[in-house]
Amino acid sequence: MNLCENFAYPKLMRYFEEISAIPRGSYNENGIADYLEAFAKKRGLYCYRDGYNNVLIKKSATAGSEGREPILLQGHTDMVCEKNAGVEHDFLRDPLTLYEEDGWIKAKGTTLGADNGVAVAVMLYVLDGGVCAHPDIECLFTASEEVGLDGATNFDYSKIAARRMINMDSADESLIIAGCAGGQRSRIAFEVELKTVKSKTAKIRISGLFGGHSGEDIGKGRANANKLMGRVLYGIMDKDTALVSVSGGTKDNAIPRECEAVITVFDEKKLKDKIEKLSSELREGLCKDDLSFEITLDIENERDVACIDNQTARKIVFLMHTVRNGVFEMNNDIEGLVEWSRNLGIVNCGANGAELIFSSRSSFESRIDASAAELDDYADLLGASVKHYNRYPGWQFAPVSNVREAYTRAFESLFGRSPDTTVIHAGLECGIISQSVPNIDIISCGPVVLDLHSPDEKMNKKSFENFYTVIKTVIENY
């Protein structure tokens, strides 16, 4: 099906399709930055590109709108690259395969990249004549947002003139985001000693979990595959069992859907019985989103295998099993809002060492500090090293916002109802920009996108159309 069918802005959809053909995972933004530069050059627009692949494109006001206040549109070019097991897709080279199903735009077997391809497509269309009367427009395309807001952190904001901004990295056009959490990454690492033994091995695989965004979805009760594997290993490891490897999760800001561990096998029947019992116990506590959960066990023939030394292996399993994960605290003022959380996003253990990578979030700096201190204590207790990095600030709610009022008025004029306003637990570049550009007035919004950071990601086509209509109305009239 042609995605442009039954869509009010065909050129907007074509831009979304064009950028979906350009591989643009985090740290692989050269291609999309080249595309943006060529786009601006072809149209004679101001374009600035820095060493981080951030791109700023400016378009002058139309006749009669020169005295209006400039507006900054902003979003990020990179996407989370996740695919289902068994899907052959090279995120460094292959285009995404888009399709429509029941009014939803999806990608076959992979993340869709609507987070944040939506913003890129909207800015391209705005710059290419998608609005009629408009003030000076600045479009900031930031890079490497998904891996710590790197692009936004390093951009030279002296190049920004506008003092009102619309970030388009949210997922519901009827919901204005007016504040967000800050966060920090942490890495705990172990040195390992190897010993070679002759043994059968067992590959234990946890799969079928729903996953999702480690900020926006952390309060939905979805299971973390790394934590479940910690419980499994804690339940089966004994004096006759050695740990060969553990691998779970690919992004610290995604709730891991799968985890795989390899151990030595002494008593095959005993191991199978334990796995069956643990599988039943784990299934009892899962939410409805995780009903496809399963544990598989594959026994492999006897061979020489390099194992992690027992002392370190037990420390790794202890940490995976006992470290706090998920929601720590809910917000006291906003119902349903997570205030403080942590996600064990990545576990990599094997012959080259062991690392566990966490993402901690809160709108309070003290909570992020407390999470770091807790991980410091674990590292001290277990003789591991710890590093905290990619700290980014939250974005505080502003009681009065002209751009929020403009979006509200535009939405009301189009749909006869008011949008809601809230703050979110996810991190947004708005926090960095609000601290870097004095007196800037910011909102964040976007079309309905569900299941971000997972291969089930999907964007509502009608919502995408409605969202652009609101943005167009704001730019043309306010």
Order of alpha helices (4+ residues) and beta strands (2+ residues): alpha-alpha-beta-beta-beta-beta-beta-alpha-beta-alpha-beta-beta-beta-beta-beta-alpha-beta-beta-beta-alpha-beta-alpha-beta-beta-beta-alpha-beta-alpha-beta-alpha-beta-beta-beta-alpha
